[in-house]
């Protein structure tokens, strides 16, 4: 089993001109042009071993359990340049010293630097697990799986666990 290292990803759609409808149709055009629905995760073999592995791949679009990896067979890699076309940014953020959470006052922590640089105002910390979410777990997992839009950019920083259910 792999332990997942930290990953922060942001969606630039909130900064694109043209309002929600303009962004959505522009994103649709880009997605069709690049044929990409990508999932990205960063893995390490163990907590003590800080080997960084970036796994970006095309999504299989099968209507199966959202907790499955949904990797095409054979796996088709997606380059950072292709991911950037539909406005996806990705950073590798070492978690050394931050395993228990993110201190917003720590100006040296990469997630805080990105948040400040990109002008993020809101932030929340969630424990995506049955134990952490209780009775709303299944509903929330479905919501994460379904494509949806936000007015503002969205960032996800995974401190531990798996980027799967």
C-alpha positions as a Python dict, from the first residue, in 0.01 Angstrom:
ca = {
    (1, 'X'): (0, 0, 0),
    (2, 'X'): (126, 348, -79),
    (3, 'X'): (110, 651, 146),
    (4, 'X'): (10, 966, -34),
    (5, 'X'): (229, 1272, -2),
    (6, 'X'): (96, 1622, -15),
    (7, 'X'): (-61, 1761, -327),
    (8, 'X'): (-216, 2095, -393),
    (9, 'X'): (-410, 2153, -712),
    (10, 'X'): (-604, 2455, -821),
    (11, 'X'): (-855, 2519, -1093),
    (12, 'X'): (-800, 2853, -1270),
    (13, 'X'): (-1154, 2872, -1409),
    (14, 'X'): (-1254, 3125, -1142),
    (15, 'X'): (-1008, 3376, -1286),
    (16, 'X'): (-1107, 3340, -1650),
    (17, 'X'): (-1305, 3629, -1806),
    (18, 'X'): (-1659, 3586, -1928),
    (19, 'X'): (-1851, 3477, -1618),
    (20, 'X'): (-1968, 3126, -1538),
    (21, 'X'): (-2125, 3048, -1877),
    (22, 'X'): (-1823, 3174, -2069),
    (23, 'X'): (-1588, 2971, -1851),
    (24, 'X'): (-1797, 2657, -1880),
    (25, 'X'): (-1821, 2659, -2260),
    (26, 'X'): (-1455, 2754, -2292),
    (27, 'X'): (-1363, 2465, -2062),
    (28, 'X'): (-1583, 2227, -2264),
    (29, 'X'): (-1405, 2332, -2584),
    (30, 'X'): (-1066, 2282, -2421),
    (31, 'X'): (-1165, 1946, -2279),
    (32, 'X'): (-1285, 1826, -2620),
    (33, 'X'): (-977, 1965, -2791),
    (34, 'X'): (-738, 1791, -2555),
    (35, 'X'): (-962, 1488, -2479),
    (36, 'X'): (-859, 1507, -2118),
    (37, 'X'): (-1029, 1438, -1794),
    (38, 'X'): (-731, 1383, -1572),
    (39, 'X'): (-677, 1271, -1219),
    (40, 'X'): (-355, 1355, -1045),
    (41, 'X'): (-199, 1212, -733),
    (42, 'X'): (141, 1217, -575),
    (43, 'X'): (270, 909, -402),
    (44, 'X'): (557, 806, -180),
    (45, 'X'): (645, 451, -88),
    (46, 'X'): (675, 536, 281),
    (47, 'X'): (648, 839, 509),
    (48, 'X'): (1025, 837, 569),
    (49, 'X'): (1110, 804, 200),
    (50, 'X'): (1038, 1136, 26),
    (51, 'X'): (1049, 1007, -328),
    (52, 'X'): (805, 1207, -537),
    (53, 'X'): (599, 1033, -802),
    (54, 'X'): (357, 1236, -1010),
    (55, 'X'): (76, 1026, -1156),
    (56, 'X'): (-134, 1211, -1414),
    (57, 'X'): (-358, 998, -1633),
    (58, 'X'): (-666, 1008, -1850),
    (59, 'X'): (-991, 930, -1670),
    (60, 'X'): (-1178, 625, -1804),
    (61, 'X'): (-1528, 786, -1785),
    (62, 'X'): (-1689, 460, -1673),
    (63, 'X'): (-1998, 498, -1448),
    (64, 'X'): (-1859, 261, -1186),
    (65, 'X'): (-1782, 315, -817),
    (66, 'X'): (-1630, 661, -772),
    (67, 'X'): (-1384, 511, -522),
    (68, 'X'): (-1209, 312, -796),
    (69, 'X'): (-899, 462, -962),
    (70, 'X'): (-1066, 508, -1308),
    (71, 'X'): (-737, 471, -1494),
    (72, 'X'): (-758, 377, -1862),
    (73, 'X'): (-617, 39, -1957),
    (74, 'X'): (-349, 74, -2077),
    (75, 'X'): (-267, 383, -1871),
    (76, 'X'): (-238, 694, -2086),
    (77, 'X'): (-12, 958, -1928),
    (78, 'X'): (-113, 1324, -1935),
    (79, 'X'): (161, 1585, -1957),
    (80, 'X'): (167, 1899, -1738),
    (81, 'X'): (126, 2102, -2059),
    (82, 'X'): (-194, 1916, -2148),
    (83, 'X'): (-330, 1965, -1796),
    (84, 'X'): (-258, 2337, -1819),
    (85, 'X'): (-482, 2373, -2129),
    (86, 'X'): (-807, 2318, -1934),
    (87, 'X'): (-668, 2547, -1662),
    (88, 'X'): (-538, 2298, -1404),
    (89, 'X'): (-238, 2398, -1194),
    (90, 'X'): (-48, 2152, -978),
    (91, 'X'): (220, 2187, -710),
    (92, 'X'): (418, 1937, -506),
    (93, 'X'): (415, 2054, -146),
    (94, 'X'): (637, 1871, 106),
    (95, 'X'): (446, 1799, 427),
    (96, 'X'): (741, 1771, 664),
    (97, 'X'): (628, 1930, 989),
    (98, 'X'): (271, 1982, 867),
    (99, 'X'): (130, 1630, 895),
    (100, 'X'): (-133, 1737, 1150),
    (101, 'X'): (-265, 2030, 949),
    (102, 'X'): (-189, 2365, 794),
    (103, 'X'): (-108, 2666, 1011),
    (104, 'X'): (-233, 2966, 811),
    (105, 'X'): (17, 3191, 993),
    (106, 'X'): (317, 2989, 863),
    (107, 'X'): (433, 3210, 574),
    (108, 'X'): (705, 2959, 479),
    (109, 'X'): (462, 2672, 409),
    (110, 'X'): (415, 2632, 33),
    (111, 'X'): (34, 2598, 50),
    (112, 'X'): (12, 2934, 228),
    (113, 'X'): (245, 3093, -28),
    (114, 'X'): (24, 2970, -314),
    (115, 'X'): (-294, 3084, -136),
    (116, 'X'): (-150, 3432, -81),
    (117, 'X'): (-9, 3459, -435),
    (118, 'X'): (-340, 3352, -595),
    (119, 'X'): (-553, 3567, -362),
    (120, 'X'): (-747, 3284, -195),
    (121, 'X'): (-969, 3413, 85),
    (122, 'X'): (-1150, 3099, 202),
    (123, 'X'): (-1015, 2772, 333),
    (124, 'X'): (-1149, 2469, 511),
    (125, 'X'): (-1002, 2146, 641),
    (126, 'X'): (-1196, 1823, 604),
    (127, 'X'): (-1134, 1461, 696),
    (128, 'X'): (-1261, 1265, 396),
    (129, 'X'): (-1337, 935, 565),
    (130, 'X'): (-1643, 756, 697),
    (131, 'X'): (-1524, 836, 1048),
    (132, 'X'): (-1458, 1202, 971),
    (133, 'X'): (-1776, 1273, 774),
    (134, 'X'): (-2024, 1037, 935),
    (135, 'X'): (-2365, 1008, 769),
    (136, 'X'): (-2286, 1254, 486),
    (137, 'X'): (-1981, 1058, 363),
    (138, 'X'): (-2149, 886, 63),
    (139, 'X'): (-2321, 1207, -48),
    (140, 'X'): (-1997, 1409, -27),
    (141, 'X'): (-1795, 1146, -212),
    (142, 'X'): (-2050, 1149, -496),
    (143, 'X'): (-2029, 1529, -504),
    (144, 'X'): (-1649, 1522, -532),
    (145, 'X'): (-1675, 1269, -816),
    (146, 'X'): (-1926, 1466, -1026),
    (147, 'X'): (-1793, 1752, -1234),
    (148, 'X'): (-1906, 2085, -1095),
    (149, 'X'): (-1812, 2451, -1120),
    (150, 'X'): (-1728, 2711, -858),
    (151, 'X'): (-1726, 3089, -881),
    (152, 'X'): (-1377, 3102, -727),
    (153, 'X'): (-1068, 2891, -778),
    (154, 'X'): (-1064, 2567, -585),
    (155, 'X'): (-756, 2417, -419),
    (156, 'X'): (-714, 2071, -263),
    (157, 'X'): (-423, 1988, -34),
    (158, 'X'): (-407, 1625, 73),
    (159, 'X'): (-200, 1568, 387),
    (160, 'X'): (-241, 1194, 433),
    (161, 'X'): (-446, 895, 329),
    (162, 'X'): (-524, 792, -24),
    (163, 'X'): (-664, 1008, -299),
    (164, 'X'): (-926, 740, -341),
    (165, 'X'): (-1220, 654, -115),
}
